[in-house]
Amino acid sequence: MAFVVVRWSLVAAGALAYVTYAGPRFPPPLRLSAAELRRDLAEARSAKAGSGAVAVAAQTTVDGATVYTANCASCHDQPTGRTPPKDALKERTADAIHLALTSGSMSMQGATLSVAEKKAVSEYLSGKSIGSASTEDAGVCAARPAPLGNLAGKPQWNGWGADTANSRYQPKPGMTAAEVPGLKLKWAFGFPGGTQAYGNPSIVAGRVFVGSDNGTVYSLDAGTGCTYWSFKADGGVRSAPSVGRVGNRDAVFIADLKANVFALDVLTGQQIWKTRVDTHAFARVTGAPTLADGKLYVPVSSVEEVPAAQPTYECCTFRGSVVALEAATGNQIWKTYTVQETPQQVGKNSKGTALWGPAGAAVWSAPTIDARRGALYIGTGNSYTGPAVKTSDSVIAMDLKSGKILWWNQATSEDAFLVGCRPGNENCPKELGPDFDFGNAPMLRSLPGGKRILVIGQKSGIVWGLDPDNDGKTVWQFKAGKGGALGGIEWGSAADEQAAYIPVSDVLAAPNEAGGLFALKLATGEKIWSTPAPKLECNSGRGCTGAQSAPVSVIPGVVFSGSIDGHMRAFSTVDGRIIWDFNTAREFETVNHVPAKGGSIDSAGPVIADGLLVTNSGYALWRGIPGNVLLAFSPK
């Protein structure tokens, strides 16, 4: 099999084959019949032997439509919740579907398919061949990149939040509010074979660093978009890169959806070190590692809640965590789980599958650093098992040196949730929670008189103001969105020195009621202004919603917000007026000659530095419009 199989062993009683893993302490059980095992081994040997090998499995043509009907149609023909419909899968590459079936979120379902069946159904659903993605090497920079030199004082948006307080505020953007209405497209870069441009970009010293859904990380010239180098990680890269010093050279730090963290030489892309921060089969790094004082603080999340409702899956064993690494070496300093109890077997379901708990409380966004208190702050997601743990849907403070939990403030209790739960499913929590994760990173801001505030939005639609100097006590709360499993406040807010800017993403609400932007007073949470999402230009179909899921970003006088319908807009921080609007949901001519189009703007927010605004466009999940383009705008 193509996923992380270490050894196979046959069990005489029942003739079952167990797939075992090297890393996870509590691996998900993937069981195949002995016949299926022999079939897959025969195909694997055939593939390894090359064209000269003769194997019965290799001589049989597998029909992808038949595989789909027998194994996939029951969910994707009549999808519920987060399950994508069959038509949506056509927008993905065969490679992306195949990866999901072999080692991604659908590996439980893919475990019962042979190598040939997985290939056939991937190509059937996408309408493309595996390996057909363009690898054209156009758009390479003619000159080698110059050394970065001293980063202090150079134009940059370094990492996810622009600063370690995760404010997403750029005080020196290289453009004025008066120039924003004149922003023009400067260049476009196409991600080869991509359907989800979800990597958060960074701008540092004249370079743009960005990851992609196929795991390729790029270093681009900020002025032209030409490519200095590319590096292939082990999984997709959603998190924002950070740049810092490692010994006598500069490095860019990235993390992937296989829970790996990499340090790369900033000039060449050569790997300096690689560290896997969690060995659970479904662990990943979604939020960006935060670089501070020579250390990386890595948030660890997972997609275990996707396969966990399957009766053959041993639900659930993943626990969210933060891992502190030495930036110079990748060596682990400490690791702190958000669920303090170690998962234990709590019973079996009627199929005899072991059930475990407690589990969950993933960390979806970048940790926020508080150097004054020697602490970091994170938001956590829902529990996977009931009863919900006390640290799920919480803001947690940890000691920077030791990782010790200092305090937590739970916003929503009793939120135990799995994807695809139906009545009678023994894997599911008895009382299914609302799925009110914190997808936002906490924003740490100073107030008049020496006080401070942590501001964070939640999928419940509530914005919270917490006191970091009083054990996270709630100072205020404000209801901005309706909230829901795909609603409320999703991926990120922003805050300047006066206000917090909160985008609303009620994807499941009526399309014209799904979005909006709020400005709130930092000290009190009082509304300064709100601007509803503009009237839609569409009537129905994918992406036809005003929801604003993507992180927003702010410069003096202007806040930028993308939306699911593909628009990137600029709002006045004074009164919320829209002063610039660009529809990215179209085709673009790219500097690297890769066919590219824009789509929904979702998990990645815009970054601004040195007179440049850079944003991704394209997101195929949750009714979104697929796309594969990175866009750069400038007023000059």
DAVENGI-V730537 format. One record per residue. RES is the residue in three letters. OMEGA is omega in radians with two decimals (* if undefined). Layout:
res = <RES;RES>
omega = <OMEGA;OMEGA>
//
This chain:
res = <MET;ALA;PHE;VAL;VAL;VAL;ARG;TRP;SER;LEU;VAL;ALA;ALA;GLY;ALA;LEU;ALA;TYR;VAL;THR;TYR;ALA;GLY;PRO;ARG;PHE;PRO;PRO;PRO;LEU;ARG;LEU;SER;ALA;ALA;GLU;LEU;ARG;ARG;ASP;LEU;ALA;GLU;ALA;ARG;SER;ALA;LYS;ALA;GLY;SER;GLY;ALA;VAL;ALA;VAL;ALA;ALA;GLN;THR;THR;VAL;ASP;GLY;ALA;THR;VAL;TYR;THR;ALA;ASN;CYS;ALA;SER;CYS;HIS;ASP;GLN;PRO;THR;GLY;ARG;THR;PRO;PRO;LYS;ASP;ALA;LEU;LYS;GLU;ARG;THR;ALA;ASP;ALA;ILE;HIS;LEU;ALA;LEU;THR;SER;GLY;SER;MET;SER;MET;GLN;GLY;ALA;THR;LEU;SER;VAL;ALA;GLU;LYS;LYS;ALA;VAL;SER;GLU;TYR;LEU;SER;GLY;LYS;SER;ILE;GLY;SER;ALA;SER;THR;GLU;ASP;ALA;GLY;VAL;CYS;ALA;ALA;ARG;PRO;ALA;PRO;LEU;GLY;ASN;LEU;ALA;GLY;LYS;PRO;GLN;TRP;ASN;GLY;TRP;GLY;ALA;ASP;THR;ALA;ASN;SER;ARG;TYR;GLN;PRO;LYS;PRO;GLY;MET;THR;ALA;ALA;GLU;VAL;PRO;GLY;LEU;LYS;LEU;LYS;TRP;ALA;PHE;GLY;PHE;PRO;GLY;GLY;THR;GLN;ALA;TYR;GLY;ASN;PRO;SER;ILE;VAL;ALA;GLY;ARG;VAL;PHE;VAL;GLY;SER;ASP;ASN;GLY;THR;VAL;TYR;SER;LEU;ASP;ALA;GLY;THR;GLY;CYS;THR;TYR;TRP;SER;PHE;LYS;ALA;ASP;GLY;GLY;VAL;ARG;SER;ALA;PRO;SER;VAL;GLY;ARG;VAL;GLY;ASN;ARG;ASP;ALA;VAL;PHE;ILE;ALA;ASP;LEU;LYS;ALA;ASN;VAL;PHE;ALA;LEU;ASP;VAL;LEU;THR;GLY;GLN;GLN;ILE;TRP;LYS;THR;ARG;VAL;ASP;THR;HIS;ALA;PHE;ALA;ARG;VAL;THR;GLY;ALA;PRO;THR;LEU;ALA;ASP;GLY;LYS;LEU;TYR;VAL;PRO;VAL;SER;SER;VAL;GLU;GLU;VAL;PRO;ALA;ALA;GLN;PRO;THR;TYR;GLU;CYS;CYS;THR;PHE;ARG;GLY;SER;VAL;VAL;ALA;LEU;GLU;ALA;ALA;THR;GLY;ASN;GLN;ILE;TRP;LYS;THR;TYR;THR;VAL;GLN;GLU;THR;PRO;GLN;GLN;VAL;GLY;LYS;ASN;SER;LYS;GLY;THR;ALA;LEU;TRP;GLY;PRO;ALA;GLY;ALA;ALA;VAL;TRP;SER;ALA;PRO;THR;ILE;ASP;ALA;ARG;ARG;GLY;ALA;LEU;TYR;ILE;GLY;THR;GLY;ASN;SER;TYR;THR;GLY;PRO;ALA;VAL;LYS;THR;SER;ASP;SER;VAL;ILE;ALA;MET;ASP;LEU;LYS;SER;GLY;LYS;ILE;LEU;TRP;TRP;ASN;GLN;ALA;THR;SER;GLU;ASP;ALA;PHE;LEU;VAL;GLY;CYS;ARG;PRO;GLY;ASN;GLU;ASN;CYS;PRO;LYS;GLU;LEU;GLY;PRO;ASP;PHE;ASP;PHE;GLY;ASN;ALA;PRO;MET;LEU;ARG;SER;LEU;PRO;GLY;GLY;LYS;ARG;ILE;LEU;VAL;ILE;GLY;GLN;LYS;SER;GLY;ILE;VAL;TRP;GLY;LEU;ASP;PRO;ASP;ASN;ASP;GLY;LYS;THR;VAL;TRP;GLN;PHE;LYS;ALA;GLY;LYS;GLY;GLY;ALA;LEU;GLY;GLY;ILE;GLU;TRP;GLY;SER;ALA;ALA;ASP;GLU;GLN;ALA;ALA;TYR;ILE;PRO;VAL;SER;ASP;VAL;LEU;ALA;ALA;PRO;ASN;GLU;ALA;GLY;GLY;LEU;PHE;ALA;LEU;LYS;LEU;ALA;THR;GLY;GLU;LYS;ILE;TRP;SER;THR;PRO;ALA;PRO;LYS;LEU;GLU;CYS;ASN;SER;GLY;ARG;GLY;CYS;THR;GLY;ALA;GLN;SER;ALA;PRO;VAL;SER;VAL;ILE;PRO;GLY;VAL;VAL;PHE;SER;GLY;SER;ILE;ASP;GLY;HIS;MET;ARG;ALA;PHE;SER;THR;VAL;ASP;GLY;ARG;ILE;ILE;TRP;ASP;PHE;ASN;THR;ALA;ARG;GLU;PHE;GLU;THR;VAL;ASN;HIS;VAL;PRO;ALA;LYS;GLY;GLY;SER;ILE;ASP;SER;ALA;GLY;PRO;VAL;ILE;ALA;ASP;GLY;LEU;LEU;VAL;THR;ASN;SER;GLY;TYR;ALA;LEU;TRP;ARG;GLY;ILE;PRO;GLY;ASN;VAL;LEU;LEU;ALA;PHE;SER;PRO;LYS>
omega = <-3.02;3.14;-2.87;3.12;3.12;3.10;3.12;3.06;3.13;3.09;-3.04;-3.12;3.13;3.11;3.13;3.04;3.13;3.00;3.13;-3.02;-3.13;-2.91;-2.95;3.11;3.14;-3.03;3.02;-3.10;3.07;-3.02;3.08;3.04;3.12;3.12;3.11;3.11;-3.13;3.14;-3.12;3.12;3.11;3.14;3.13;3.12;3.13;3.14;-3.11;-3.08;3.11;-3.00;-3.12;-3.10;3.08;3.12;-3.13;-3.10;-3.08;-3.10;-3.06;3.08;-3.12;-3.13;-3.09;3.14;3.12;3.10;-3.13;-3.11;-3.07;-2.95;-2.97;-2.97;-3.07;3.12;-2.98;3.07;3.09;-3.01;3.03;3.09;-3.04;-3.12;3.14;3.08;-3.11;-3.11;-3.13;-3.12;3.11;-3.10;-3.13;3.08;3.07;3.13;-3.12;3.12;-3.14;3.11;3.12;-3.12;-3.07;-3.08;-3.11;-3.03;3.14;-3.09;3.05;3.11;-3.12;-3.08;-3.13;-3.14;3.08;3.09;-3.12;-3.14;3.11;3.12;-3.08;-3.10;3.09;-3.13;3.09;-3.08;-3.08;-3.05;-3.12;3.11;3.04;-3.13;-3.09;-3.13;-3.13;3.04;-3.10;-3.03;3.14;3.06;3.11;-3.13;-3.14;-3.10;3.07;3.13;3.10;3.06;-3.09;-3.06;-3.13;-3.07;-3.09;3.11;3.12;3.13;-3.13;2.83;-2.94;-3.11;-2.99;-2.96;-3.07;3.04;-3.11;3.03;3.13;3.14;-2.99;3.11;3.11;-3.10;-3.13;-3.02;-3.07;3.02;3.13;3.09;-3.14;-3.13;-3.04;3.11;3.13;3.13;3.12;3.10;-3.13;3.06;3.08;-3.14;-3.12;3.06;-3.09;3.07;-3.06;3.02;3.12;3.13;-3.01;-3.13;3.10;-3.10;2.99;3.07;-3.13;2.99;3.07;3.10;3.01;3.07;-3.08;3.05;-3.08;-3.07;3.08;3.05;3.12;3.10;-3.06;2.90;-3.06;3.01;-3.06;-3.11;-3.03;-3.08;3.10;-3.02;3.02;3.11;3.02;-3.12;-3.11;3.04;-3.09;-3.14;3.10;-3.10;3.09;-2.97;-3.14;3.04;3.00;-3.11;3.12;-3.07;3.03;-3.10;-3.11;3.11;3.12;-3.12;2.97;-3.06;-3.13;3.07;-3.05;-3.09;2.97;3.12;3.05;3.01;-3.10;2.88;-3.10;3.05;-3.01;-3.12;-3.01;-3.04;3.13;-3.14;3.07;3.04;3.11;3.12;3.03;-3.00;3.08;-3.06;3.07;-3.05;-3.09;3.10;3.11;3.01;3.13;3.08;-3.10;2.92;3.11;-3.13;-3.14;3.05;3.06;3.13;3.05;3.09;-2.92;3.07;-3.10;3.11;3.11;3.00;-3.14;-3.12;3.10;3.13;-2.92;-3.13;3.11;-3.07;3.14;-3.12;3.11;-3.13;-0.19;-2.98;-3.13;3.01;3.06;-3.12;2.90;-3.14;3.08;-3.13;2.94;-3.10;-3.09;-3.00;-3.02;3.13;-3.12;3.05;3.06;3.05;-3.13;3.10;3.08;3.02;-3.00;-3.13;3.06;3.14;3.10;3.07;-3.09;3.13;3.09;3.01;-3.03;3.06;3.13;3.13;3.13;3.10;-3.03;3.04;-0.01;-3.09;3.06;-3.13;3.10;3.09;-2.96;-3.01;-3.04;3.03;3.11;-3.04;3.05;-3.08;-3.10;-3.13;-3.10;-3.05;2.94;-3.10;3.11;2.93;-3.12;3.12;-3.08;2.95;3.03;-3.08;3.10;-0.10;-3.11;3.12;-3.05;3.14;3.05;-3.11;-3.03;2.85;-3.05;3.02;3.10;3.07;-3.09;-3.05;-3.01;-3.06;-3.14;3.08;-3.10;3.08;2.99;3.09;-3.11;-3.11;-3.13;3.09;3.08;3.09;3.04;-2.96;2.97;3.10;3.01;3.14;3.06;-3.14;3.10;3.13;-3.05;3.09;-3.01;3.04;-3.13;3.07;-3.08;-3.10;-3.05;-3.14;-3.08;3.10;2.80;3.01;3.11;2.90;3.07;3.08;-3.13;-3.10;3.11;3.12;3.06;3.10;3.08;3.10;-3.13;-3.11;2.94;3.14;-3.12;3.09;-3.07;3.11;3.02;-3.06;-3.11;3.00;-3.09;2.97;-3.06;3.13;-3.11;-3.12;3.12;3.08;3.04;3.14;3.14;3.10;3.11;3.01;-3.10;3.12;-3.10;-3.09;3.12;-3.14;3.14;-3.11;3.08;-2.98;3.13;-3.12;-2.92;-2.83;3.12;3.07;3.12;3.13;2.99;-3.07;-3.11;-2.94;2.96;-3.09;-2.91;3.07;-3.12;-3.09;3.09;-3.00;-3.07;3.09;3.06;-3.01;-3.11;3.13;-2.96;-3.04;3.14;-3.14;-3.13;2.93;-3.08;3.05;-3.09;-3.02;-2.98;-3.06;3.12;3.14;3.02;3.06;3.00;3.13;3.10;3.06;3.13;3.11;-3.09;3.08;-3.12;3.11;-3.13;3.08;-3.11;3.12;-3.11;3.09;3.12;-3.10;-3.14;-3.06;-3.00;3.01;3.05;-3.13;-3.05;2.98;3.12;3.08;-3.03;2.98;-3.11;-3.12;3.06;-3.09;-3.09;3.12;3.02;-3.12;2.92;-3.05;3.05;-3.11;3.04;3.10;-3.13;-3.03;3.10;3.11;3.05;-3.08;3.09;-3.09;3.13;3.11;-3.09;-3.04;3.11;3.12;-3.14;2.96;-2.99;-3.13;3.13;3.03;3.07;3.07;-3.03;3.04;3.07;3.14;3.13;3.01;-2.98;-2.94;-3.12;-3.13;3.12;3.04;-3.03;3.06;3.03;3.11;-3.08;2.97;-3.09;3.12;2.97;3.07;3.13;3.14;-2.96;-3.07;3.00;3.06;-3.09;3.12;-3.14;3.11;-3.03;-3.04;3.01;-3.03;3.10;-3.12;3.12;3.08;-3.05;*>
//
